[in-house]
């Protein structure tokens, strides 16, 4: 059982910012590429952005480019998601997971296992 743990969500107004954190229970994230996912109300969970094992490569889906930034701190076994200029359509439950690949020009949002964390709710509303 290798379960990620997400934190940092909350309620913000459009244009606001949040920083989400991702760590793991029972293992270290440092050995894996990590992706952030969002499950909007009534929709499937989708990958948004990811970071390579080393932290040297990232991938961003078009919907979050220029607004979201992924980073990692190996000393803290933590991956971060900085979200700026939030929009109502960013609302959803955010999850992180170790994924198969996130290298320059090559990425996959397939998780290594099916042990999803609890997620953290992000609500963007006036």
N, C-alpha and C positions, 0 to 999 in steps of 0.2 A: 504494500500500500504506500504509494508515493503521491501525496496529495499537496497541491499548491494551496497557498493561503493568500488571498487578496485583501487589501484594505485601502482606505483613503477616499471612498466614495462619499457622496452627499448630494445635497440640493444646492444648486447654483443658478443664478440668473444667466440668460443668454449673454455671451461675451465674457463670462467669468472663466476661472481656471480651477483645476484640481490636479493633484498629484497622487497617483495610485502607486501602491507598492505590492510587490509579489515576492514571496519567499516560499519555502516548501517545508513540509513536515516529513521527517524521515529520510531525507536525502538532500544533497546540495544541487542547486540549479546551475552551479558553475560549470558543470560538464556538458551542458546542453544549450542549443539554441532555444530561445524562449519567444513565444508569441503572445500577444494580447488579442482577446476575442471580445466581441460584444453580442449579446442577445437582446435585440430590441423587442418590445411587446408584440407578441403574435408572430414573430419571425424566428428563423433559425439562427443559431450561433454562427458568426462569421469571423474570420481572421482579419485583423486590422493592420497590424504592424508586427515586426519581429526583429530580433537582434541575434547575431551569431554568437557562438560560444565565446569567442575572444572579445566580442563587443565591437569588432572592427567593421562589420557589415550590418546593414539594416535594410528593411524593406517597408514601404508605406503604401497602403492602398490610397487611391485617389481621394477618397472622401476625407482623409485625415492629413494629407500632405500639407505642410506649412502650418499646421495647428497642433499636431501631436508629436511628441518626441519620446523615443524609447532609449533607455540607457541602463547600464548595469554597474553594480558595485560588487566586485568579487569578494572583497574583504567582509562585506555584510551579507553575502549570499542573497542578494536582492536585485530584482529588476524593477525599474520604475517606468511609469507612464505619465509624462507631463502633458496635460491637456489644457490648451489655451483657446481662446476665442470659441468657447463652447456654443453649440447650437442645439435647439430643441431636438433635432433628429439624432443627436448624440446620446439621447436618453436610452438607458438599458442597463442590463447587468453585465459587468465587465469581469472577464476571467483571464487568467494567465495559464500557460501550460508549456512544458517542455515539448518542443516540436522536432520534426525530422531534420529540417534544413532551413537555414537562413544565411545564405552566402550571396555575394554580389552576383546578380544575374540568375540566381538559382535559389528557390525557396519553396517550402512546403509547410502548410499549416496543419498537417496531420500530427496529432499528439502522439507521444511515445506510448501512452497508456490511456485508459479511460477513467482515471481517478481525478475528476474535476474537483476543484476547490469550491467553496461556497459562493464565490463571486462577491462583487461589491456593487451596490446600486449607485448609479449616477443618474440624477434627474436634473434636466436643464429646463427651467420654467420660470416665467415671470411671476 
